[in-house]
Amino acid sequence: MYKILKYVVVDIARNKMVFGYTLFMLILSLSIFNLEDNVSKGILSLLNLILIILPLVSLVFSTIYCYNSSEFIELLLGQPLKRQTIWMSLFTGLTISLCLAFLLGAGIPILIFAPSALGLMMVLSGVLLTTIFVAMAMLAVAITKDKAKGIGFAILLWLFFSLLFDGLVLFLLFQFADYPLENFMIVMSLLNPIDLGRVLILLKMDVSALMGYTGAVFSNFFGTTAGIVVSLMVLTTWFILPLWISSKIFCTKDL
């Protein structure tokens, strides 16, 4: 497993797209923090961009890389190796590489300009979101052999969690505006890793008062130690479940 992992990490490290992603995040982070006088405003501006760019890059790059590595994977299948070992090595290599790219591009500037619980929460959320969307990309690859369909499915997942999910929530809020929906909103936040990461970071910024009564409910749940532990457990489940499903599919499908 170590040799496969080492090969994947080294191969991705030489990829121009990953280098460009790291450089882009670094320039973006430094520019935002230098332009904003208030660190909290810089964090907020960077947060909105990261929650769009990070899932998209993690999904699309991981999907393309897995499809382009199909011949390498078939070669490994001819060796006395378990399929699960090959799949987990590929996932771990992709996760480590993209997490390092995020940490070098955005994590270090965040910790330099905001060396606080807020900065740590943002970095932790970025790492977890990267891991989650790499797992989702591998699920897309495991489901279909067709490269175009796999990439399309990955982009559809990004669109759903980044844009369509919020529209669906707003639609439900307008339809049932006469009912108490605070607990419903908490459940819906747990069903979207991007929204969950956003809520955790916003509550660390003490802006829940600007969110009205719903913000107070969020603060009472997500702002407590138990709420943070539950949120982190849910985020962990968000990458364990897709990875487990994709591993089961890969171990049983005919390549």
N, C-alpha and C positions, 0 to 999 in steps of 0.2 A: 504493500500500500504506500509506503514511504517513497519508493522510487517513482510510482505513478504520480503521486502528489507533487513531488519535486519537479517532474517533467512538466506537469500542467502549469504550476506556478511560474517556472522559468519561461515557458512558452508564452504565457499571457503577459509576463513582464516585458517581453520584446514586442508586444502588439502595439501598433501606433494608435489605435483607438483608445486603449487604456491610458497610454501616455498623454494623449490629447485631452481625455476626460479629467485626468489628474491636474494637468496644467490649467485647464479651463476653470475647474473648481478653485484652484489656488488663486488665480487672477481675480475671479469673481469674489471670493471671500475677502481678500486683501483690499480690493476696491471698495466693497461695501463698508467694511469697518473703517477705512480711512476717510470715506465720504461722510459717514454719520458721526455726529458728535456724541450721541447717546449710544452706548453699547447695546441696550435693550432694543432700540430701533434697528440697529445693525443685525442683531440676532433675528428679529422678526422679518426683516427683508430677506435675509439669507434663508430663513426657514421656508418661506413661500416658494423660493426657487429650488431649494433642495428637494422638497416634497414633490416637485414635478420632474426634475431632471434625474434624480437618483433612481426612482423606480423604473423610469423609461430605459436608462442605460443598463441597469442590472438585468432587466427582462430581455431587451433586444440583444445585447452583447452575449449573454449566457446562452440564449436560444441559437444564435448564429454560430457560436463557438462549438456547441454540442453537435450541431448538424455538420459542421466542417470537420469535426473530429470523428465522424462515423467510421472511416477506414481505420483509424487508430484504435477505436473501441473494438471493431471486429477483429483486429490483430490481437488485442489483449484477450478476447474471448477464446482465441485458439490456444492460449496458455493455461496452465493449471491454476487458474484464479477463479474465485467465486464472483459471480455477477454482482452481488451486492458490494463486494470490496471495490470493484471497478467503478460502480456508480457513486459510491460514497467518496472515493478518491477524487473523482471528477467534480463532485459538488463541493468538497472541502477546498480543492484547488481554486475553483472559481470564487468561492466565498472569501478565502484569504486574500486573493489578488484584488478583488473589487473593494473589500474592506480597507486594505492598505492604500488603495488609490483614493478612497474617500478620506481616510485619516490624514494622508499626506496633503491632499488638496484642500480639505475643509476642516478636518479635525484639529490639526495643529494651530491654524489661525484662530479657530474658535477658542481653544484652550489658552492661547496667548492673550487674546483681547478680552475674554470672559472666563477667567480662571475661577469659576464658582460652580455651585450645584446646577445652575441653569446651563452652563457650558457643558458640563459632564452629561446632563440629561440629553442635550441635543446630540452630542457625539454618540452616546449609547443608542439613542433612537435611530440615528443614521446607520450604525452598524447592524442593528436588528432589522431595519427595513431592507438593507442590502441583502442580508441573509434570506429574508422572507421572499423577496422577488427573484433571487437566484433559484430558490426551491420551486417557485411557481413556473419559472422558465423551464426547469428540468421536467416538471409535470407536463408542460406543453409539448416538449420533445418526446416524452415517453408515450403520449397519447397518439401522436400521428407521425408517420415516417416522412410525410410530405413537408419539405422545408418551407414552402410558401404558406401552407396551412398553419404550420407551427409558429412561424413569425407573426402571421395574422392573428392567431389565437393569443399570443403574448401581448401584442399591441392592444387587442380587445380587452384583455385583463387590465392593462394600464389605464385605458380609457374609462373602464367601469369604476375602478377604485379611485382614480384621480378626479373624474368629472361626473360620470353618470350616477354614482352612488349618492353624492350630495344632492343632485337634482331629485332623485327618488325620495330622499329624506325630506326635502323641502315640500315636495308634493304631498307626502303623507301628513306633514305638519299642517298644511293648509286645509287638507280634507278633514282632519280631526282636531281642528283648532279649539273646539269647545271642550275637549277632554284634557285631563292632566297627563302630559306626555313626558314629564321629566325622567322618570325611570325608563321609559321607552327610548329616550335619547341616549341614555347611558348604554343600554343594550345595543343600539345601533352603532354607537361609537366603537364598541368592542368588535363589531362585525366588519370593520374596515381598519386595517393596520395603519394606513396613512392618517386617517382621522384620529386614531388613538394616539399616535405619535405627536400629532399637532396639539391635541388637548393636554397631554402631559407637559409639553414645553410651555404652552400658554399659561397653564396654572402655575408653573415655576416662575413666570414673569409677573405674577400677581395682577393679572388683568381680568380675573374672573368677575370683578365688580362691574366691569364694563359690559358683561354678557347678561346682566339682569338676573332674574330668579333662576333661570336654567344654569347660569354660570355658578350660582351659589350651590345648586345641587351637584354640579360637576365637582366643585371644590370640596364639598363634604365627602364625596366618594373618592375621586382621583387624587385629592390633596392629602389624604391620610396615608399612613404607612401601609395599611392593609390594601387600600385602593391601588397604590403603586405596585405592590407585590402582585396583586391580581392582574393588573395591566401588563406587567412584564411576563407573567405566566401565559397570558393570552397571546402576546406577541411571540413568545417561544412556541406556542402551539401552532401559530400561523405558519411557521416554517417546518415544524416537525411533521404536521399532517400532510402537506403536499409532497414533502420529501419521502415519507413512508409510502404514500400511494404510488408515486412515480417509481420508487424502488421495487414495489410489488409488480408493477406493470413490466418494468424492464427485466426482472428476473424470470418472468413467465412468457414474454412475447417471443415470437419467432423473428429473428433478425435476418 
